[in-house]
Amino acid sequence: KENNDNDNDEDKLLQFADDFLAENSKEIESKTNDENKKDIRFGYRIKQELIDKLKELCQIYIGTRNYHNFTKRTKPKEDRAKRYMYSIDIINSSLIVDDIEYLQFEIHGTSFLYHQIRKMIGFIVSLMRNIKYGYREETKLVSDNEELRQMVFSVDYKMAIPLAPSQGLYLKEVRFTEYNKKCIKDEIPWKKLELDRYNDGVNKFIMNKILPEVTRYEVDNNDSLKGNQFAFWLYELDNNFKFEIVQITAELIQKLKEKGFEYVNAGNNHEKLDTFYLKIMQKLKENKSKE
């Protein structure tokens, strides 16, 4: 049965790939000025009211939260699931490259779990797009943002959170706040680790090296097959991602143990989605080589 299910999933993914290519191949393969007009990314500018809403939503992460839904292979009641966020800010709400507008976030936390930051962004994007979540094997849908915010940090629910593209994620700075406080307390201030004097150089490196590398993954005039990664991700959220909620009960945990499973899962498998994206790119290359 498992193999049959995998085959069915594969067929659905390939069909979706065919549909995606049929609808978007012209925009993907050609980036002339005339073609760009067909693509809503070009020339779009986010409204201030949406920026305000986004800033408000970002505040749900401030403080100590349980991030078991934002990573993998972590049980809800494990201590490691808890992480403390100092701030999450939009430091640039209008970064325009090749007529496409980007938003630049800065997240400050004590530590992060695997995939946590990418899923934090994925969840915020989902809320901004008014996504509806469905319970497994039930017809009930949840679309209220406040209810979804409470559920995502709860130990009682497993939720499928979209994994945002890795392009754009980088470590800007490591701060040694507590260590520096201890140095002052112990009267050894010369041992403090402070990196402020490097800020100008770091910011220049980000603007001149990192950001151009990030944005080329959205529009690559030299090789269009390398572009459209964020656009594809948003398309996939609307058409293929399974926004699923699973209520974690003692009965469910017992059933999983009997079947030899240790963790509760919900929604799509990220490895399958990554494989799907690679197949999209491979199909594009094959189509291009036939021309």
C-alpha positions as CSV (number, residue, x, y, z in Angstrom):
1,K,0.0,0.0,0.0
2,E,2.8,2.4,0.8
3,N,4.4,1.9,-2.6
4,N,1.0,2.5,-4.3
5,D,0.5,5.7,-2.3
6,N,3.9,6.9,-3.3
7,D,3.2,6.2,-6.9
8,N,-0.1,8.1,-6.8
9,D,1.7,11.0,-5.1
10,E,4.3,10.9,-7.9
11,D,1.6,11.0,-10.6
12,K,-0.1,14.0,-8.9
13,L,3.2,15.9,-8.6
14,L,4.1,15.2,-12.3
15,Q,0.6,16.3,-13.4
16,F,1.0,19.4,-11.4
17,A,4.4,20.0,-12.9
18,D,2.8,19.7,-16.4
19,D,0.1,22.2,-15.5
20,F,2.6,24.6,-14.0
21,L,4.8,24.5,-17.1
22,A,1.8,24.9,-19.4
23,E,0.7,28.0,-17.6
24,N,4.0,29.6,-16.8
25,S,6.6,28.5,-19.4
26,K,6.5,31.7,-21.4
27,E,7.0,33.9,-18.4
28,I,9.8,31.7,-17.1
29,E,11.7,31.3,-20.3
30,S,11.4,34.9,-21.5
31,K,12.1,38.0,-19.5
32,T,11.8,40.8,-22.1
33,N,10.1,44.0,-21.1
34,D,6.9,43.0,-22.9
35,E,6.9,39.6,-21.1
36,N,7.6,41.2,-17.7
37,K,4.3,43.1,-18.0
38,K,2.4,39.8,-17.8
39,D,4.1,38.9,-14.5
40,I,2.5,40.7,-11.5
41,R,5.7,40.6,-9.6
42,F,7.1,43.3,-11.9
43,G,6.0,46.8,-10.8
44,Y,4.0,45.6,-7.8
45,R,4.5,47.6,-4.6
46,I,3.2,46.5,-1.3
47,K,0.7,48.9,0.4
48,Q,1.5,50.4,3.8
49,E,-1.6,48.8,5.4
50,L,-0.2,45.4,4.5
51,I,3.2,46.3,5.9
52,D,1.5,47.4,9.2
53,K,-0.4,44.1,9.3
54,L,2.8,42.1,8.6
55,K,4.6,44.0,11.4
56,E,1.8,43.1,13.8
57,L,1.8,39.5,12.9
58,C,5.6,39.3,13.4
59,Q,5.0,40.1,17.1
60,I,3.5,36.6,17.7
61,Y,7.1,35.3,17.9
62,I,8.4,37.6,20.6
63,G,9.3,36.0,23.9
64,T,9.5,32.3,24.7
65,R,7.4,30.1,22.4
66,N,7.2,26.4,21.6
67,Y,8.5,25.8,18.1
68,H,7.9,22.1,17.7
69,N,5.8,22.9,14.7
70,F,8.6,24.8,13.1
71,T,11.2,22.1,12.9
72,K,11.4,18.3,12.5
73,R,12.0,15.3,14.8
74,T,11.1,17.4,17.9
75,K,8.4,16.4,20.3
76,P,6.0,19.1,21.6
77,K,7.0,18.6,25.2
78,E,10.7,18.5,24.7
79,D,12.6,21.4,26.4
80,R,14.6,22.0,23.2
81,A,11.4,23.0,21.4
82,K,11.3,26.2,23.4
83,R,13.1,29.2,21.9
84,Y,13.3,32.8,22.9
85,M,13.0,35.6,20.3
86,Y,14.1,39.1,21.1
87,S,12.7,40.8,18.0
88,I,11.6,40.3,14.4
89,D,11.6,43.5,12.4
90,I,11.2,44.5,8.8
91,I,14.3,46.6,8.3
92,N,13.7,47.3,4.6
93,S,10.1,47.3,3.3
94,S,11.0,48.3,-0.2
95,L,14.1,46.7,-1.6
96,I,13.7,46.9,-5.4
97,V,15.8,44.9,-7.8
98,D,14.9,44.4,-11.5
99,D,11.5,46.1,-10.8
100,I,10.6,43.4,-8.2
101,E,10.1,44.5,-4.6
102,Y,11.5,42.5,-1.7
103,L,11.0,42.7,2.0
104,Q,14.0,42.4,4.3
105,F,13.5,40.8,7.8
106,E,15.9,40.8,10.7
107,I,15.3,38.1,13.4
108,H,17.1,38.3,16.8
109,G,16.9,35.2,19.0
110,T,18.9,33.3,21.5
111,S,19.1,30.2,19.3
112,F,17.3,28.5,16.4
113,L,16.1,25.1,15.5
114,Y,16.6,23.4,12.2
115,H,14.2,25.0,9.6
116,Q,12.8,27.3,12.3
117,I,13.4,30.7,10.6
118,R,12.3,29.5,7.2
119,K,9.0,28.2,8.7
120,M,8.5,31.3,10.8
121,I,8.5,33.2,7.5
122,G,6.3,30.5,5.9
123,F,3.7,30.8,8.6
124,I,3.6,34.6,8.4
125,V,3.1,34.4,4.6
126,S,0.3,31.9,5.1
127,L,-1.5,34.1,7.6
128,M,-1.1,37.1,5.2
129,R,-2.6,35.1,2.4
130,N,-5.6,34.0,4.7
131,I,-4.8,30.3,4.3
132,K,-7.4,27.8,5.6
133,Y,-6.1,24.8,7.6
134,G,-8.0,21.5,7.6
135,Y,-8.1,18.8,10.2
136,R,-7.0,15.3,9.1
137,E,-10.0,13.1,8.2
138,E,-12.4,15.9,9.1
139,T,-14.2,18.6,7.1
140,K,-13.6,21.3,9.7
141,L,-11.6,24.2,8.4
142,V,-9.7,26.8,10.5
143,S,-9.1,30.2,9.0
144,D,-9.2,32.6,12.0
145,N,-5.7,34.1,12.4
146,E,-5.9,34.3,16.1
147,E,-7.0,30.7,16.5
148,L,-4.2,29.5,14.2
149,R,-1.6,31.6,16.2
150,Q,-2.6,29.8,19.4
151,M,-2.6,26.4,17.8
152,V,0.8,26.7,16.2
153,F,2.6,27.1,19.5
154,S,0.4,24.6,21.4
155,V,1.7,21.2,22.4
156,D,-1.7,19.7,21.5
157,Y,-1.5,20.2,17.7
158,K,0.8,19.3,14.9
159,M,0.5,21.7,12.0
160,A,2.0,21.7,8.5
161,I,4.0,24.9,8.1
162,P,5.4,25.9,4.7
163,L,9.1,25.9,4.4
164,A,10.2,29.2,2.8
165,P,13.0,29.1,0.2
166,S,16.5,29.2,1.8
167,Q,17.6,31.9,-0.6
168,G,17.8,35.1,1.5
169,L,18.6,33.5,4.8
170,Y,22.0,34.4,6.2
171,L,23.6,34.9,9.7
172,K,24.4,38.6,10.1
173,E,25.8,38.7,13.6
174,V,26.6,36.7,16.8
175,R,26.1,38.6,20.0
176,F,27.7,37.8,23.3
177,T,25.5,39.8,25.6
178,E,25.5,37.6,28.7
179,Y,29.2,36.8,28.4
180,N,30.0,40.5,28.1
181,K,27.9,41.3,31.2
182,K,29.9,38.6,33.1
183,C,33.1,40.2,31.9
184,I,32.0,43.6,33.4
185,K,30.8,42.0,36.6
186,D,34.2,40.1,37.0
187,E,36.1,43.4,36.2
188,I,37.7,42.0,33.1
189,P,36.1,44.3,30.4
190,W,39.0,43.8,28.0
191,K,37.8,40.2,27.4
192,K,34.4,41.4,26.1
193,L,33.5,40.2,22.6
194,E,32.0,43.2,20.7
195,L,31.7,43.3,16.9
196,D,30.1,46.7,16.4
197,R,33.1,48.2,14.7
198,Y,32.6,45.8,11.8
199,N,29.0,46.9,11.2
200,D,29.7,49.1,8.2
201,G,31.7,46.5,6.5
202,V,29.1,43.8,7.2
203,N,26.3,46.0,5.8
204,K,28.3,46.8,2.7
205,F,29.0,43.1,2.1
206,I,25.3,42.2,2.5
207,M,24.2,44.9,0.0
208,N,27.0,44.3,-2.5
209,K,27.4,40.5,-2.4
210,I,24.6,38.7,-0.6
211,L,21.5,40.5,-1.8
212,P,22.5,40.4,-5.5
213,E,23.1,36.7,-5.1
214,V,19.7,36.2,-3.5
215,T,17.7,38.2,-6.0
216,R,19.2,36.5,-9.0
217,Y,17.3,33.4,-7.9
218,E,14.1,35.2,-8.7
219,V,15.1,36.8,-12.0
220,D,18.2,35.5,-13.8
221,N,18.6,37.3,-17.1
222,N,21.4,35.0,-18.1
223,D,19.7,31.7,-17.3
224,S,16.0,32.0,-16.6
225,L,15.9,28.3,-15.4
226,K,17.6,29.5,-12.2
227,G,14.9,32.1,-11.5
228,N,11.4,32.2,-10.1
229,Q,12.1,30.3,-6.9
230,F,10.0,32.5,-4.6
231,A,7.3,32.7,-7.3
232,F,7.2,29.0,-7.6
233,W,7.0,28.6,-3.8
234,L,4.0,30.8,-3.6
235,Y,2.4,29.0,-6.6
236,E,3.0,25.7,-4.8
237,L,1.4,27.0,-1.6
238,D,-1.8,27.7,-3.5
239,N,-1.9,24.5,-5.5
240,N,0.0,21.7,-3.8
241,F,0.8,22.4,-0.2
242,K,-1.4,20.5,2.3
243,F,-2.3,22.8,5.2
244,E,-3.2,20.2,7.7
245,I,-3.8,20.0,11.4
246,V,-3.5,16.9,13.5
247,Q,-4.7,16.9,17.1
248,I,-2.2,15.2,19.3
249,T,-3.9,12.8,21.7
250,A,-2.8,10.0,24.0
251,E,-4.7,7.6,21.7
252,L,-2.9,8.8,18.6
253,I,0.5,8.6,20.3
254,Q,-0.2,5.0,21.4
255,K,-1.3,4.1,17.8
256,L,1.9,5.5,16.4
257,K,4.0,3.6,18.9
258,E,2.3,0.4,18.0
259,K,3.2,1.1,14.3
260,G,6.8,2.0,15.2
261,F,6.5,5.7,14.7
262,E,8.0,8.2,17.1
263,Y,6.8,11.5,15.8
264,V,3.5,13.0,14.7
265,N,3.5,14.4,11.2
266,A,1.2,16.6,9.3
267,G,0.9,17.8,5.7
268,N,3.4,17.2,2.8
269,N,6.8,15.7,3.1
270,H,9.4,18.4,2.4
271,E,11.7,15.9,0.7
272,K,9.0,15.2,-1.8
273,L,8.4,18.9,-2.4
274,D,12.1,19.5,-3.0
275,T,12.2,16.6,-5.4
276,F,9.2,18.0,-7.2
277,Y,10.9,21.4,-7.6
278,L,14.0,19.6,-9.1
279,K,11.7,17.8,-11.6
280,I,10.1,21.1,-12.6
281,M,13.6,22.5,-13.4
282,Q,14.5,19.3,-15.2
283,K,11.4,19.5,-17.4
284,L,12.1,23.1,-18.2
285,K,15.6,22.2,-19.3
286,E,14.2,19.3,-21.5
287,N,11.7,21.6,-23.1
288,K,14.3,24.3,-23.7
289,S,16.7,21.8,-25.3
290,K,13.9,20.6,-27.7
291,E,13.4,24.1,-29.1
